[in-house]
Amino acid sequence: MPHRFIAVLCILLLSILALPPAVAASEIRPLTLDGALQAAYEEGPGAAKARLELAEMLLRAADLEHQHRLGPPGRQSISVQFDLGTFGEWLEENTEDYQPPRMTIPLGGPSDMEKAQIEEILPIQFASLRNTAKAAFAQRMSGVRTGIVEAYHRLILSREEVKLRIAAVERLQVQLGHVRAMYDRGVVPELDVIGVDAALASARADLFDARESADLAQASLNSSLGQPLDTRHEPVTDASPDNAVEADLRTDILEAREASAEVIALRGQLEVAEKELELFRSIKGTYSARRAYRERELAVQRKQIELRDAEGNAEMAIWAIRSRIARATQGIVAREQGVAAARRGLEVARLKYGAGMVTISEVLEAESNLLGAELAHLSVSVDLMAARADRNTLLGRVGPHVEETMAGIEAEIEELR
């Protein structure tokens, strides 16, 4: 019987060892930032929603253009005959070829002149609608990109925090061993052992929280990528496009203006308003015509002001982003110096404690200062990555996949037209 049990146990062990890695343990897949972005653009829920909205906007624009191609209706009217009573009867009896008076009353629809105006204005409006739709899609995809970049780096940094906290636990374990040895020799009181033991328990609890946060960061990234939440990734960070040196301010401002959906929409609206003003320029005979011309003058002025405001908003946003990047870059340098100083402070505190010059509380404080400095360095790194991602959003840098998607959807709409 014992031999049979051992044989069965060996068979089970061999079967477990023979399982593929994906079954025996959760498979870990390497993932670059570019790979994450590509997956999000192709399968992510945010990108799918943006594609749907673009298709709907382009379809509405195509509907309007199709209605226009059918031809705008002419001016419709009715003819009303006036009843002159007995005087009308007398005129009919005594006037050759008498026709009762009639009045034509327009019911609506454009006149010939208005139809000519529509023919000139509508193509501009259609082009503006399509450009606005594409700009809105590009900006939405920029937002998707920013979310993926932040989630990707949040995963990296949460795992780095786990590593830092593991190192802190290991340092405290070593410290606890030293203090216990000193206590056994009667050099330090038992209170020192209790203090280090309590610090170690707290550090282990913090490590547990950090691991949970890292798992949550992984699940959040997977959700954005449209992948199962339990998928495991190993971020590869050696080829991040966000580590490139920023261009000069003027170049950033020009790029941000060209990428802003609000600026693009207002430029199209201004072009339409200016065209309407041009068409009404020679029609100022009656009060209503003069009033219509003045309305269009004011409409042009309003769109000019709104466009300047939108361009100013894009410029201020770039100023703010570049300021964040500069502050975070300097902050990283300062935090690195802080980590080095805290590490040296811990070494000194340990030496002094071994020489009986300081208490254990000062060593534990130096340990806490080092971990705090390391976490602060990580926090500034997150700020820098987020600022760079926000800058890319403002500049409309979403990659060739987005351009291909827009072209494909436009081609589908064109087939309907």
C-alpha positions as CSV (number, residue, x, y, z in Angstrom):
1,M,0.0,0.0,0.0
2,P,2.7,2.6,0.8
3,H,4.4,1.8,-2.5
4,R,1.1,2.4,-4.4
5,F,0.6,5.7,-2.6
6,I,4.1,6.8,-3.5
7,A,3.6,5.8,-7.2
8,V,0.3,7.8,-7.4
9,L,2.0,10.8,-5.8
10,C,4.8,10.6,-8.3
11,I,2.4,10.5,-11.2
12,L,0.5,13.5,-10.0
13,L,3.8,15.4,-9.5
14,L,5.0,14.6,-13.0
15,S,1.6,15.6,-14.5
16,I,1.8,19.0,-12.8
17,L,5.4,19.5,-14.0
18,A,4.3,18.6,-17.6
19,L,1.6,21.3,-17.7
20,P,2.4,24.3,-20.0
21,P,3.4,27.5,-18.3
22,A,0.0,29.1,-19.1
23,V,-1.8,26.4,-17.1
24,A,0.7,25.8,-14.4
25,A,0.9,29.5,-13.6
26,S,-0.5,32.7,-14.9
27,E,1.4,33.5,-18.1
28,I,3.4,36.8,-18.0
29,R,3.5,38.6,-21.3
30,P,6.1,41.3,-22.1
31,L,4.4,44.5,-23.2
32,T,5.9,47.7,-24.6
33,L,4.1,51.0,-24.5
34,D,3.7,51.0,-28.2
35,G,2.2,47.5,-28.0
36,A,-0.3,48.7,-25.3
37,L,-1.3,51.6,-27.4
38,Q,-1.8,49.5,-30.5
39,A,-3.9,47.0,-28.5
40,A,-6.0,49.8,-27.1
41,Y,-6.6,51.4,-30.5
42,E,-7.7,48.0,-32.0
43,E,-9.6,46.4,-29.1
44,G,-10.1,48.9,-26.3
45,P,-13.6,50.1,-25.4
46,G,-12.6,53.8,-25.5
47,A,-11.3,53.5,-29.1
48,A,-14.4,51.5,-30.2
49,K,-16.7,54.2,-28.8
50,A,-14.6,56.9,-30.6
51,R,-14.9,55.1,-33.9
52,L,-18.6,54.7,-33.5
53,E,-19.0,58.4,-32.8
54,L,-16.9,59.4,-35.8
55,A,-18.9,57.1,-38.1
56,E,-22.2,58.7,-36.8
57,M,-20.9,62.2,-37.3
58,L,-19.7,61.5,-40.8
59,L,-23.0,59.8,-41.6
60,R,-24.9,62.9,-40.5
61,A,-22.7,65.1,-42.6
62,A,-23.3,62.8,-45.6
63,D,-27.1,62.9,-45.0
64,L,-27.0,66.7,-45.1
65,E,-24.9,66.7,-48.3
66,H,-27.2,64.1,-49.9
67,Q,-30.3,66.2,-49.2
68,H,-28.5,69.2,-50.7
69,R,-27.7,67.2,-53.9
70,L,-31.3,66.4,-54.3
71,G,-31.7,70.1,-54.8
72,P,-33.1,72.8,-52.5
73,P,-36.9,73.4,-53.1
74,G,-37.9,76.5,-55.0
75,R,-40.0,79.2,-53.4
76,Q,-43.5,77.8,-52.8
77,S,-46.5,80.1,-52.8
78,I,-50.3,80.3,-53.1
79,S,-52.5,82.6,-55.2
80,V,-55.4,84.3,-53.5
81,Q,-58.3,85.9,-55.3
82,F,-59.9,89.0,-53.8
83,D,-63.8,89.2,-53.8
84,L,-64.9,92.7,-54.8
85,G,-68.6,92.0,-54.3
86,T,-71.1,93.9,-56.6
87,F,-68.4,96.1,-57.8
88,G,-66.5,93.1,-59.1
89,E,-69.7,91.9,-60.8
90,W,-70.1,95.3,-62.5
91,L,-66.5,95.2,-63.7
92,E,-66.9,91.7,-65.1
93,E,-70.0,92.8,-67.1
94,N,-68.6,96.1,-68.4
95,T,-64.8,95.3,-68.9
96,E,-63.5,93.2,-71.7
97,D,-61.2,90.4,-70.5
98,Y,-61.7,91.2,-66.9
99,Q,-59.7,89.2,-64.4
100,P,-60.4,89.5,-60.7
101,P,-57.4,90.7,-58.7
102,R,-55.1,88.0,-57.2
103,M,-52.2,88.1,-54.9
104,T,-49.3,85.6,-54.7
105,I,-48.3,84.8,-51.1
106,P,-45.0,83.0,-50.6
107,L,-45.1,80.1,-48.2
108,G,-41.4,79.5,-47.7
109,G,-38.4,78.0,-49.4
110,P,-35.4,79.9,-50.9
111,S,-35.6,82.3,-53.7
112,D,-33.4,82.0,-56.7
113,M,-30.9,84.3,-55.1
114,E,-31.0,82.4,-51.9
115,K,-30.5,79.1,-53.8
116,A,-27.4,80.6,-55.3
117,Q,-26.2,81.5,-51.9
118,I,-26.9,78.0,-50.6
119,E,-25.0,76.5,-53.4
120,E,-21.9,78.5,-52.4
121,I,-22.2,78.2,-48.6
122,L,-23.2,74.5,-48.1
123,P,-20.1,72.9,-49.5
124,I,-18.1,75.0,-47.0
125,Q,-20.4,73.9,-44.2
126,F,-20.1,70.2,-45.2
127,A,-16.3,70.4,-45.3
128,S,-16.3,72.1,-41.9
129,L,-18.6,69.4,-40.5
130,R,-16.3,66.6,-41.7
131,N,-13.2,68.3,-40.5
132,T,-14.8,68.9,-37.1
133,A,-15.8,65.3,-36.8
134,K,-12.3,64.1,-37.6
135,A,-10.7,66.6,-35.2
136,A,-13.0,65.4,-32.5
137,F,-12.1,61.8,-33.2
138,A,-8.4,62.6,-33.1
139,Q,-8.8,64.4,-29.8
140,R,-10.9,61.5,-28.3
141,M,-8.2,59.1,-29.4
142,S,-5.6,61.3,-27.8
143,G,-7.5,61.0,-24.6
144,V,-7.5,57.2,-25.0
145,R,-3.8,57.4,-25.6
146,T,-3.2,59.4,-22.4
147,G,-5.3,57.0,-20.4
148,I,-3.2,54.0,-21.7
149,V,0.1,55.8,-21.1
150,E,-0.9,56.7,-17.5
151,A,-2.2,53.2,-16.8
152,Y,1.0,51.6,-18.3
153,H,3.3,53.8,-16.2
154,R,1.1,53.4,-13.1
155,L,1.6,49.7,-13.4
156,I,5.4,50.1,-13.7
157,L,5.5,52.5,-10.7
158,S,3.2,50.3,-8.6
159,R,5.5,47.4,-9.1
160,E,8.5,49.5,-8.4
161,E,6.8,50.5,-5.1
162,V,6.4,46.8,-4.3
163,K,10.1,46.4,-4.9
164,L,10.9,49.3,-2.6
165,R,8.7,48.0,0.2
166,I,10.2,44.5,-0.2
167,A,13.6,46.1,0.3
168,A,12.4,48.0,3.3
169,V,11.0,44.8,4.9
170,E,14.3,43.0,4.2
171,R,16.3,45.9,5.8
172,L,14.1,45.8,8.9
173,Q,14.4,42.0,9.1
174,V,18.2,42.4,9.1
175,Q,17.9,45.3,11.6
176,L,15.7,43.1,13.9
177,G,18.3,40.3,13.8
178,H,21.1,42.8,14.8
179,V,19.0,44.2,17.6
180,R,18.1,40.8,19.0
181,A,21.7,39.8,19.0
182,M,22.6,43.0,20.9
183,Y,19.7,42.3,23.3
184,D,20.9,38.7,23.9
185,R,24.3,40.2,24.8
186,G,22.6,42.6,27.2
187,V,23.7,45.7,25.2
188,V,20.2,47.1,24.4
189,P,16.9,46.8,26.2
190,E,14.0,44.6,25.1
191,L,12.0,47.7,24.2
192,D,14.3,48.1,21.2
193,V,13.4,44.7,19.9
194,I,9.7,45.4,20.4
195,G,10.1,48.7,18.5
196,V,11.8,47.1,15.4
197,D,9.4,44.2,15.5
198,A,6.4,46.6,15.4
199,A,8.0,48.6,12.5
200,L,8.5,45.3,10.6
201,A,4.9,44.4,11.1
202,S,3.8,47.8,9.8
203,A,6.1,47.5,6.8
204,R,4.7,44.1,5.9
205,A,1.2,45.5,6.0
206,D,2.3,48.3,3.7
207,L,3.8,45.8,1.4
208,F,0.5,43.9,1.2
209,D,-1.3,47.1,0.3
210,A,1.3,47.9,-2.4
211,R,0.9,44.4,-3.9
212,E,-2.9,44.9,-4.0
213,S,-2.5,48.2,-5.7
214,A,-0.2,46.7,-8.3
215,D,-2.8,44.0,-9.0
216,L,-5.4,46.7,-9.4
217,A,-3.2,48.7,-11.7
218,Q,-2.7,45.6,-13.9
219,A,-6.5,45.0,-14.0
220,S,-7.1,48.6,-14.9
221,L,-4.7,48.5,-17.8
222,N,-6.2,45.2,-19.0
223,S,-9.7,46.8,-18.9
224,S,-8.5,49.7,-21.1
225,L,-6.9,47.2,-23.5
226,G,-10.0,45.1,-23.8
227,Q,-8.2,42.1,-22.3
228,P,-9.2,39.7,-19.5
229,L,-8.5,41.3,-16.2
230,D,-6.3,38.5,-14.9
231,T,-3.8,38.9,-17.8
232,R,-0.3,39.4,-16.5
233,H,2.1,41.8,-18.3
234,E,5.7,42.6,-17.8
235,P,6.2,46.3,-18.9
236,V,9.2,46.9,-21.2
237,T,10.2,50.5,-20.7
238,D,13.3,51.0,-22.8
239,A,11.6,52.5,-25.9
240,S,9.0,55.0,-24.6
241,P,8.3,57.8,-27.1
242,D,7.4,60.0,-24.2
243,N,11.0,60.3,-23.1
244,A,11.8,62.4,-26.2
245,V,13.1,65.9,-25.7
246,E,10.3,68.5,-26.0
247,A,10.3,70.9,-28.9
248,D,10.5,74.7,-28.4
249,L,7.4,76.5,-27.1
250,R,6.5,78.2,-30.4
251,T,6.4,74.8,-32.2
252,D,4.2,73.3,-29.4
253,I,1.8,76.3,-29.6
254,L,1.3,75.9,-33.4
255,E,0.9,72.1,-33.1
256,A,-1.7,72.5,-30.3
257,R,-3.7,75.0,-32.3
258,E,-3.8,72.7,-35.4
259,A,-4.8,69.7,-33.2
260,S,-7.6,71.5,-31.2
261,A,-11.0,70.3,-32.2
262,E,-12.5,73.6,-30.9
263,V,-10.1,75.7,-33.0
264,I,-10.8,73.6,-36.1
265,A,-14.6,73.8,-35.6
266,L,-14.4,77.6,-35.1
267,R,-12.2,78.1,-38.2
268,G,-14.9,76.3,-40.3
269,Q,-17.7,78.4,-38.7
270,L,-15.7,81.6,-39.4
271,E,-15.2,80.6,-43.0
272,V,-19.0,80.0,-43.4
273,A,-19.8,83.4,-41.7
274,E,-17.3,85.3,-43.9
275,K,-18.8,83.7,-47.0
276,E,-22.3,84.7,-46.0
277,L,-21.1,88.2,-45.4
278,E,-19.6,88.3,-48.8
279,L,-22.8,87.1,-50.5
280,F,-24.9,89.8,-48.7
281,R,-22.4,92.6,-49.4
282,S,-24.1,93.9,-52.5
283,I,-27.7,93.5,-51.2
284,K,-28.3,96.5,-48.9
285,G,-31.3,98.3,-50.5
286,T,-34.1,97.7,-48.0
287,Y,-34.0,97.9,-44.2
288,S,-34.3,94.1,-43.9
289,A,-31.4,93.6,-46.3
290,R,-29.2,96.1,-44.4
291,R,-30.2,94.5,-41.1
292,A,-29.3,91.0,-42.5
293,Y,-25.9,92.3,-43.7
294,R,-25.2,93.8,-40.3
295,E,-26.2,90.6,-38.5
296,R,-23.6,88.8,-40.6
297,E,-21.0,91.4,-39.8
298,L,-21.6,90.8,-36.1
299,A,-21.6,87.0,-36.7
300,V,-18.1,87.3,-38.3
301,Q,-16.8,89.4,-35.4
302,R,-18.2,86.9,-32.9
303,K,-16.5,84.0,-34.6
304,Q,-13.3,85.9,-34.8
305,I,-13.4,86.5,-31.0
306,E,-14.3,82.9,-30.2
307,L,-11.5,81.7,-32.4
308,R,-8.9,83.9,-30.7
309,D,-10.2,82.7,-27.3
310,A,-9.9,79.0,-28.4
311,E,-6.3,79.6,-29.7
312,G,-5.5,81.4,-26.5
313,N,-6.8,78.5,-24.5
314,A,-4.6,76.1,-26.5
315,E,-1.6,78.3,-26.0
316,M,-2.2,78.6,-22.2
317,A,-2.7,74.8,-21.9
318,I,0.7,74.3,-23.6
319,W,2.3,76.8,-21.3
320,A,0.9,75.0,-18.2
321,I,1.9,71.6,-19.5
322,R,5.5,72.7,-20.2
323,S,5.7,74.3,-16.8
324,R,4.6,71.0,-15.2
325,I,7.2,69.1,-17.2
326,A,9.9,71.5,-16.1
327,R,8.9,71.4,-12.5
328,A,8.7,67.6,-12.5
329,T,12.1,67.3,-14.2
330,Q,13.7,69.5,-11.6
331,G,11.8,67.6,-8.9
332,I,13.3,64.3,-10.0
333,V,16.8,65.7,-9.6
334,A,16.0,67.0,-6.2
335,R,14.3,63.7,-5.1
336,E,17.3,61.7,-6.3
337,Q,19.5,63.8,-4.1
338,G,17.0,63.3,-1.3
339,V,17.2,59.5,-1.7
340,A,21.0,59.6,-1.6
341,A,21.0,61.7,1.5
342,A,18.4,59.5,3.2
343,R,20.4,56.4,2.4
344,R,23.5,57.9,3.9
345,G,21.5,59.1,6.9
346,L,20.4,55.5,7.6
347,E,23.9,54.2,7.4
348,V,25.1,56.8,9.9
349,A,22.2,56.1,12.2
350,R,23.0,52.4,12.2
351,L,26.7,53.1,13.0
352,K,25.7,55.4,15.8
353,Y,23.2,52.9,17.2
354,G,25.9,50.2,17.2
355,A,28.2,52.5,19.1
356,G,25.5,53.3,21.6
357,M,25.3,57.0,20.6
358,V,21.6,57.1,19.5
359,T,18.4,55.1,20.3
360,I,16.6,52.7,18.0
361,S,13.9,55.2,17.4
362,E,16.4,57.3,15.4
363,V,17.4,54.3,13.3
364,L,13.7,53.6,12.6
365,E,13.1,57.2,11.7
366,A,16.1,57.1,9.3
367,E,14.6,54.0,7.8
368,S,11.2,55.7,7.3
369,N,12.9,58.8,5.8
370,L,14.7,56.6,3.2
371,L,11.4,54.9,2.2
372,G,9.6,58.2,2.1
373,A,12.3,59.7,-0.1
374,E,12.2,56.7,-2.5
375,L,8.4,57.0,-2.7
376,A,8.6,60.7,-3.3
377,H,10.9,60.1,-6.2
378,L,8.4,57.7,-7.7
379,S,5.6,60.2,-7.2
380,V,7.5,62.9,-9.1
381,S,8.2,60.3,-11.9
382,V,4.4,59.8,-12.2
383,D,3.8,63.5,-12.4
384,L,6.4,63.8,-15.2
385,M,4.9,60.9,-17.2
386,A,1.4,62.3,-16.8
387,A,2.5,65.8,-17.9
388,R,4.2,64.3,-21.0
389,A,1.1,62.3,-21.8
390,D,-1.1,65.4,-21.5
391,R,1.2,67.3,-23.8
392,N,0.9,64.7,-26.4
393,T,-2.9,64.8,-26.1
394,L,-2.8,68.6,-26.7
395,L,-0.6,68.1,-29.7
396,G,-2.8,65.5,-31.2
397,R,-0.1,62.9,-31.3
398,V,-2.1,59.7,-31.7
399,G,-0.1,57.7,-34.2
400,P,-0.8,56.4,-37.8
401,H,-3.5,53.9,-36.6
402,V,-5.9,56.8,-36.0
403,E,-5.3,58.3,-39.5
404,E,-5.9,54.8,-41.0
405,T,-9.1,54.4,-39.1
406,M,-10.4,57.8,-40.1
407,A,-9.6,57.1,-43.8
408,G,-11.4,53.7,-43.6
409,I,-14.6,55.2,-42.1
410,E,-14.6,58.0,-44.6
411,A,-14.3,55.5,-47.4
412,E,-17.3,53.6,-46.0
413,I,-19.4,56.7,-45.9
414,E,-18.3,57.7,-49.4
415,E,-19.7,54.4,-50.7
416,L,-23.1,55.3,-49.3
417,R,-22.9,58.7,-51.0
